[in-house]
Amino acid sequence: MRFHLLPLSLLAALLAGCVTSPTGRSQFMVVSDSQMSQMGLSAFNDMRKQGKFVNAPRELAYATCVSKALIAVLPPPWNTQQWEVQIIGDDTANAFALPGGRIGVNKGMFKLASNQDQLAVVLGHELSHVVARHGAERVSDNMAAQAAVAAGTIYAGSRGGDANSAAALLGAGAQLGILLPFSRTQESEADTLGQRYMAQAGFDPRAAVTLWDKMGAQGGGKPPAFLSTHPSSGNRAQALNQQAAQLMPVYQQARASGHAPNCRM
């Protein structure tokens, strides 16, 4: 009986933890916003203690300008939250936003994103991960996957099977069948939301295609699309192109209404 109760408890947790993302997608969530904010603040403070942040006044003012314009059009409570931006002494092109209101931008990102619109693509994408609660979704998915693997391993052991082999196979299945596909979905959702926010803030949504093309052209081998946590470059470019065309009236209206950021470094 004990082996049948654990999967039933997982089903109950799944049903209890269903919420809806900003794009209408169903999400499994068993972690609260306050818990995620604590995790985000703790991670950011750890980076501060480790000396990851650098004194870069020009880059900081520029990134803050773009961030403020984007944050102003986010839905509540994120548009009224106090956000802190820091520059990280890393030459790779990367950035992040964390629950709790923290943004980090690598110095290398300013070499790749050559204007405010392209920087808004990256920051809008990262802020969208926070708005869509993707961090909490990842944590919740991991918790569910680990519980499912544990249940399967116990069941296999009870039937005389090799528990270690069962755990390895179930773990691979969870990674390929649950965690990575959700991650690709999250990345596509962040693309969609980020491009929408940047248009509403007065940044040109067509810059998304240019920026991601630049990212894709960077060196290094790329994993197969089905093993990647990001959409394939071709699919991504097509989706961004289509949405950019749809968002041009939004962008033009935003500029006409006074949302006309002028962020420069």
N, C-alpha and C positions, 0 to 999 in steps of 0.2 A: 504493500500500500504506500509505503514511503516514497518509492520511485515514481509513483503516479501523482503524488501531491505536489512535487516541485514544479513540473511543467504547468500544472493548474495554477500555481501561485504566480508563475511567470505570466500566464495569460491574464490573470487579474491585474497584474502590474501594468501590462501593456494597455489594457482597456482603461485603466485609471489615469495613465499618463499621456493620453492622446490630446494634442493641441493643434492649432492651425497656424502656419507660417504667414508672413505678409503677402505671399503670392497665392495663398489658399491651399498649400500643400499640408497634408497631415504629418504631424511630427510626434515622436515618442519622447516624453520629457518627464523625468523624475527628479530633476535637480532645479532648485529655485533660483530666481534672479539674484537674490541676496547672497546665496552660496557662490554663484559664479562671479559676482562682484568681488567677494572676498578673495577668490582664487586669482582674479585678474590683478587686483591691487597688490596681492602678495608677490605674484610673479614680477610685476613692474618694480616693486621695491627691491626685490632680489637683484634685478638688473642694475638698479641704482647703486646698491651696496657693492656690486662687483665692478663698478666703474665703467659700465658699458656706454653711458651717456657722455657726450662730448660737448664742449663749449663751441657752438657754431651759430653765432647770432643771426647771420644772414639766412642760413638754411632754416633756422628755427622760426624766424619771422615769416618766411615764405610758406613753410608747411602749416604754420598756425593760421595764416590768412586763408589758405585753401580749406583747411579743416573747419574753420568758423563758418565759411560760406555753406559748406555741406551740412554741418550740424544744424544750421538754422532751418533746413527744410526736412530734417528727420522727423518722424512721428514722435509724440510724447511716449515715454518720459525722456527720451534721449536728446531731444532738442533743447531741453532746459537743464540737462545735467552739466555739471562742471567737468570739462575735459582738460587734460594735461597732455601737451605734445613734447616729446623729447627726440633729439637727434642721436643716432647710434653710430659709433665710430667703426663702421663696417663698410667696405667698398663694394659689397654685393648689392644688387638692385632688389631691395625688399622693404616691406613696411608691414605694420600690423596695428590692429585696434583691439583692445581688451575690454571685457565687461568691467564696469567700475569707472569707465571714462578715461582710458589711457590710450595714447597713440604713440607709436615709435616709428621713425623713418630712418632707414640706413642712409649714410652719406652717398653710397653708390647709386641710390635711386635718383638723385638729382642729375647724374650724368646720363641716365637713360630717359627720364621724363623731361623733355626739353622745354616744356611750357606749362602754364597753370592748368590747362585742360587735361594734359596727359598725367600730371600729378593728381588731378581730381579723379581720374579713372581709378588709380590705385587706392587712394584714400576712400573714395566712395565704395569701392569693392570691399575694403577691409571693414569699414563702418557697417556695411550691410550684413557682414557676418555677425556683428554684435546685435543689430536690430532684429535679425531673424533667429537669434538665440542658437546659432549653430554650435557654439562651444558647449552649451548645456545639452544639445542634442547628441553631440559626439560622446560626451561623458555618459549620458543615458544609454546610448547604443552600446558602448563598451561594457557597461554594467550588465545589460541584458545578454550580450554575447558571452561574457564570462560565466554568467549563471547557467546559460544553455549548455556551454561546454562542460561545466561541472556536472550538470544533470546527466548528460550523455555519457560522460566518463564513468559515473557511478553505475549507470544502467548497464554499460558494457561489462564492467567488472562483475556485476551480479550475475551475468550470463556466461561467465567464464572466459570472456575475451581479454585481449591485451589492453589494459586500461591506458597505458602510455601511448600506444599507437592510436587508440581511439581519440585520445585528447589531442594528439597532433593533427589528425585528419579533421576532427571537428573544429579545431582552431583555424586551420586553413580555410575550411568551408565558411566559417563565420567571417573571416577577413575578406574573402572574395565575394561572398554572397550577401553580406550585410554592411560591413563597415565601409569598404571602398566605394561600392555603388552609392551609398548615402553621401559620402564625401564628394563624389562627382556631382551629385544633385545639389549639394550645398554650394559648390563652386559656381555652377550654372545659375543658381538662384542669386548668389552675390553679384554675378555679372549683370543680371536683369535689374536687380534693385539698385545697384551702384550706378548704372547708366541712367536710370530714371532719376535718382537723386541729383546727379551732376547736371542733368538737363534742367531740373527744377531750380537748381542753384545758379543757373546762368553759365554753366560750362558746356562747351560744344560736345555733344554725345558722340560725334564722329571720331573724336580723338581716341575712343576706346579701341577701335580697330587698329589704328596706327600704333598705339602703345603695346597692345598684345602681340602685334606682328613683330615689334622690336624685341619683346620678351622671348618670342618663339625663335628668333634668329640668333639668340645667344648660344654660345658653344655648349657642348656636352651632349651625351647620348640621351635620348628620350625613351622612356619605357613605353610598351604597347598601350594603346588607349584604354583597354579593358583593365589594366593594372594601374592606371594613373589616377591620382586624386583630382586631376583637372580634366575638363573636356578636351578632346583632341583639337589641335590648332585649327583644322579646317572647319569643324563643326562650330567652334567658338567664333571664328571670323564671320561665318555665315549668319549666326544668330545675332552677333553684335551689329553687323551691317543692316540687317532687317529692322532691328529695334532702333538704330540710329535714325533711320528714315522716318519711323513712326514718331520719334521724339523731337524731331526738328521743330514742329509747331510749339511744343512745350518749351523748348529752349528759347525760341524767338519771343514767345509771350513773357517768359521770365526776364529776358533782357529788357523788353519794353516796359515791364512793371517795376524796374529798378534793381533787379537781381543781376548786377553786372560787375562781378568781382574783377579786380585788377591787381592780382598778386604777382609780384616779381621778386627776383633775387638779385 
